[in-house]
Amino acid sequence: MNWTLAITAAAVLAAPTFALAQATPAAGRTGDAPSVQRVLYVCDRAPETRRAFQREHGEIVFVTAEEVLAAEARGDQWTAPRCISAAEARRLSLLRSQASR
């Protein structure tokens, strides 16, 4: 077995980097708006990573920082996690910090 492949795939799938919203509202609470799910994983574009992500989550969809911010603004919900490159994740963090000033 190629251990580099196994470690790379395990690292990508084991650690979600951003949980942008809770998946479900707290049990027993009424009157709350339904929560929106937008989960991002930082992924590389290696074939091994793509196969592992597809096996765990289905179709692999990469998003940009602008697409994430637009989805948040519209209140879009994703049925499956999305991938974002490390560079776009840094950019997303920068854009969020600039917007909060």
N, C-alpha and C positions, 0 to 999 in steps of 0.2 A: 504494500500500500504506500502511496505517496503521502508522507506525513505532512509535507508542506501544504498540499492540497487539503488535507483533512483539517489542519490547524486554521488555514485561511477560511475555509467554509464555516468552521465552527465559530470563529471570531466574528464573522459577518452576521451569522444567524443568532448568536447568543446575546448580542448587546445592542438593543435599540438605542439610538443616540438621542432622538428627540421623541417625546410623546407630547404631541401638540394639544391633545385634549383627552379627557377621560372617555373611555369606551361606553360606559353605562352610567346612568344617574344612580345616586345612593338609593338603596332599597328602602321602601316605606315612605319616601318623600313624595308629596304630591304638589302639583302646581309648578314644578320645575320644568324648564324647557328641556327637551331631549338633548343630550350631549352629542357633540359631533366628534367623529373619529377621523384623525389625520395623523397617522403614524409614519415616521420617516426612519429609514435605516441608512447609514452611511455605507455605500457599496462601491467597490471598484468595478471595472468593466471586464475583469478576467472571465474567461469561459467557465471556470470552475465556480466562481462566485455566482454567475448568472444561473448555472444549473442548480446550485444549492438553493438559491432564493426561489427559483421556480418550483422546485420540489416542495418547499415549505409554504410558499405563499401564492403560488400560481404565477400569472404573468408578471414579468419584471417591467416596471415603468419608472424611468428616471424623470425627475422633476428639477426645475431650476428654482433659485431663490425667489424670483418674481412669480413663478407659478404657485409656490407655496403661499406667498403673501396674498396673491389674488384669491386663492381658494379660501383663505381665512377671512378675507374681506367679504366674500360672497356667502360664507357659511357652508361651503361645499363639504360633503362627507365622502370619504373614500371607503370602499368595501374591503380593500386589502391594503397592506402597507405599500409605500412607495420607496424608491431608492433616490438618494441624492449623493452626488460626488462629494469628496472631502472639500474641494475648492468651493463648491456651491454651498456647502454647509457653513463654511467660514463666512462666505458672502451673506448668507441669510442672517447669521448672528450679527454681522456688521450692520446690515440694513435695519434690523430690529433695534439695535442699540442707538442708531441715528434717529430712528422714528420716536424713540422714547425720550429724546432730549427736549 
